[in-house]
């Protein structure tokens, strides 16, 4: 396994238009995979048991507030799911994660007298998360 540095990533999002564009000024990203686990433990059992249900995925993007782009704003205010593409290494275009997701503006704009302005979103998958 080869280790990679997170700074080499590039992220694309369709900001309510259907056309995926690079998301500028991001400094952090994550994708989390999860599944519903239903408890099937019966009375008197010493150990818990369960069955796996539906898979699901979520994630976040955050970074510098970009005064020249409204990509995050348009994606976060869209009523339709957005296309998301995350390339962990921008120099390896054949390896990426993709899927449709709903985008939530968790931090449309944040700043203070002692920090830079930031923005960030979270997203919830709408269907399968693919990996190429």
N, C-alpha and C positions, 0 to 999 in steps of 0.2 A: 504494500500500500504506500502510495506517495502522498506525503502531506502537502497541503496547499495553503496559501495565505488568503484570508478573506478579502483583502483589499483588491484582489484581481477579479472580483465578480462584476457582472452587469445585470441589471434587472429591467425588464420591459413590462409595461402595463398598458392596457387599452383604456384610455381615459374617457369612457362614455361614447367613443366613436367607433369602436370595433377594430381600429388599427392600433397595434401595439407599438409604443414608442419608448425609448430609453427613459428611465426615471433618474433625473439628475440629482446630484448632491446628497445621495444616501450614504450613510456611514455604517449602518447596522442592518442586518436582515436575518430572518429565521423562518424555517418551516417546521411545523410540528405535526407528526402523524399520531393518530389515536384511534381507538375503536371502543364501541360500547361493549362492556362486559356485564352480562346478566348473572346475578348470583343464583346458583342452583343448589346451594347447601341445604341439606335436610336436617331436621331436628335430630340431635344426638350425635352428629358428626363431629369428629375431632379436628378436621381440616376443612377449610372452605373450598368450594368448587364453583365453576361458572362455565358459561358458554359465550363465545365471542359473537358479537352482533355486527352492526354496520361499521365500516371504516370511515374515518373523517380526517380532515386536515385543516390546519389554521396556520397563521404566521403573522409576522410584523415587518415593517420597514420603518426606519427612522433616519434622520439626518439633518443637514443644514436646511434652513428655510430658503427656498429658491424664489427670488423675486421675479425671475424671467419665465417661470413655468407654472401652469395651473393644472398639470397632469394629476397630482394627488387630489386636488379639489374636485376636478371633474369626475374622477373615478369614484371618489367618496360620496358624491351627491347623485350619482347615476342610480337609476332604479333597476338596471339590468346587471347581470353578472359580467365581470371584466375578465379579459384574457391576461394571465400572468405567466411570465417566463423568467426563470432565474438561472443564469449561467454562472456557476461557481468560479469558472475561469473564462474570462472573455476571449482568451486566445485559443480556446478549445470549443468552437461553435457546435460540435457534434455531441456535446454532453451538457444536458440541461434538464430542469424540472418545469412542468407546465400544467396548467389547468384553468378552469373557470372559477371565479371567486367573487364574493360580495366584499366590497371594500368599506371600511368604517374609518371615519376621520377621528382618531383618538386624540390627536394633537394637531389641529389645523395650524396653529401658530403658538409658539411659546418663546419667551425671552425675559430678560431682566437687565438691570444695570450692571450686573456682574457676569453675564454670560451671552453667548451668541444666540441668535434666533434659531429655533429648531422646528421641525414638523415631523409627523409620523402617522402611520395608519396601521390598522390590523386588518386581516382578511380571513374569511371563512370559505373554505372550498365548497363549490357547488358541483358535486360529482367527483370523478376520479382525479387524483394527482398522478400525472404521468412522469416518467423518467426516461430520457434517451441517453 
